[in-house]
Amino acid sequence: MANVNREVAALIAAGRAAGSLPFEAMSPEDARRVSAARRETHQLASEEVSERRDFTVAGPAGPLLLRLYRPLHVSAEVVLPCFVFMHGGGWVIGSLDSHDGLCCRLANQAGCSVIAIDYRLAPEHPFPAAIEDSEAAYLAIIAGAAALGIDPDRIAVGGDSAGANLAAVLALMGRDGRVPPPIHQTLIYPVVDIDKELDDYGPNSDGMLLTGATMIYFRDLYVPYAADRVDWRASPLKASSLADLPPALVVVCGHDPLRAEGRAYADRLEREGVNVTLLQFADQPHGVITMTKVVRTAIGIQDFVAATLREAFRSTAHEAAVPRT
């Protein structure tokens, strides 16, 4: 397999030997069960943090579960910047637990609070339930900033895959005044255009976790009505303008059917005047950032994301401290 990280190739070979099925061959319930089991096989144990607790806020269809993380060696009295995180999983799988290790490390390495959102999943709750939950949770986090020990003026948003889609939408909502604008957006192999056919995803790298067929499977469960797929809340790349958005980090991987749209989003952000960093890993697959037990590069990617967040929060604090003339 050309230009594929050796550890990734070994993981694919192990999956074949075990007779693993692609997600599109499973029911949503089975896909969730298989995905949850991979946390033990694919991820290192979560790091210790000074605080890790679940709490609920009001959502559009009932209480929403959130998880708060604070870094080690930071007292409870310290007010921290906050990274609001939405997990990936095609809007169908994934949970607070599936990305717990990532959130712990980001809190420690970025020196910030992380709050993860457990939004409703499809197909039980199709579009726009996930974004409505994310919006409600984001507003509740800002409203409750004092009790949460976070600075409401230093909040960033981010996620991976479907979670990056939700983060990009929140950033657009912030630009348009629907929610308070975040100061930064972290988009890890984002889904930004779901108005596609299978052939639009191009050739697949053999044996990968995510293929064009997998994307169509997730897309059809999340946005079953074709007319909704051109809505910018489902496909942020279709927004009429990306100008005046907060600075962005966009991460893409070479063996990922989402690579082209992630690059297209980063290119358009740059053309429309947004400060953007594009980070590409040519030999890596979709989902690598949570593969810390089997792919050594995953920790490095997490730490780059954390360093970018740390700098975004530092720059914002510096700007706030400079007197305006």
Residue, then its C-alpha position, 0 to 999 in steps of 0.5 A: m500500500a503506497n505512502v501509507n504509514r507502516e503502523v496504519a498498514a499494520l492496523i488495516a491488516a489486523g482488521r482484515a484478519a479479524g474479519s472487520l466490516p465497514f460501518e456501512a455494512m452495519s446497523p447504527e446500533d452495531a456501528r456504535r458498539v464496534s466504535a466504542a470497543r475500539r477505544e480500548t484497542h486503539q487509544l492509550a488511557s486518558e491522562e489525569v486532569s485536575e477536574r473532569r466532571d459531567f454536567t447538564v444544560a438545557g437543550p432544545a429537546g431536553p437536557l444535554l450532557l457536557r463534560l468539563y476538563r481542567p488541566l493538572h496543577v491548576s487551582a479551581e480559582v484560576v479562570l481559564p480559556c475554554f475549548v468547546f469540543m464536538h466529537g466526530g463519528g458521522w453524526v451517528i457514532g461517537s460519544l464523550d467517552s470516545h474522545d475523552g483521551l483527546c480532551c484530557r490531553l488537550a486540556n493539559q497541553a493547551g493549559c485550558s478548560v475543555i468542554a465536550i458536548d454530547y449532542r443527539l445522534a442520527p438517525e434517531h435525531p437527524f439534521p439539524a438536531a446536532i447543530e441545534d444541540s451544539e448551539a444551545a450548549y455553546l450558549a449555555i457554556i458562555a452564560g455559565a462561564a463564571a460558575l464554570g471557571i472560564d473566560p467568556d472572551r476566550i472561547a474557541v470551538g473545534g472538533d474532528s470530522a462531523g464534530a468539525n462540521l459542527a464547529a465550523v457552523l458555530a463559527l459562522m453563526g458567531r460571525d453572523g451574530r447568532v451566537p457570541p463569536p469564538i476566537h478560534q476554530t479547530l477543524i480536524y479532517p472536517v466534513v464541509d460539503i455533504d452535497k455529493e455523490l459517491d464518485d465525488y469522493g474519488p478513489n479510496s485508499d484500500g482498507m481505510l476506516l472511512t471511505g466514500a461509501t461510509m460517508i454516504y452511509f453517514r450522510d444519508l442517516y444524518v441528512p436524509y432529505a437531499a434538499d437539506r444538503v445544500d444548507w450551509r448548516a449541513s455544508p459550511l463550504k456552501a456558505s455565501s461568504l467565509a469572510d470575517l471568521p475567526p482564525a482556523l487550524v485545518v487538519v487533513c490526511g492523505h488517505d481520507p475521502l474528506r481531504a479535498e473538501g478540507r483543503a478547499y475550505a482552508d483555501r477559501l478561508e485564506r482567499e476571503g481573508v481569514n488567518v488559516t493554518l493548513l496541516q496535512f499528513a500525507d501518509q495518515p488516515h481519517g480518524v488518526i488523532t484518536m489512534t494513540k495506542v497504535v499510531r505514534t503520530a497521533i500524539g504529535i497531532q494532538d500536541f500541535v492542536a494544543a500548541t495552536l490553541r495555546e497560542a490563540f488564547r495567549s494572543t487574545a489575552h495579549e490583545a485584550a491587555v493592549p490599551r486602545t488609542 
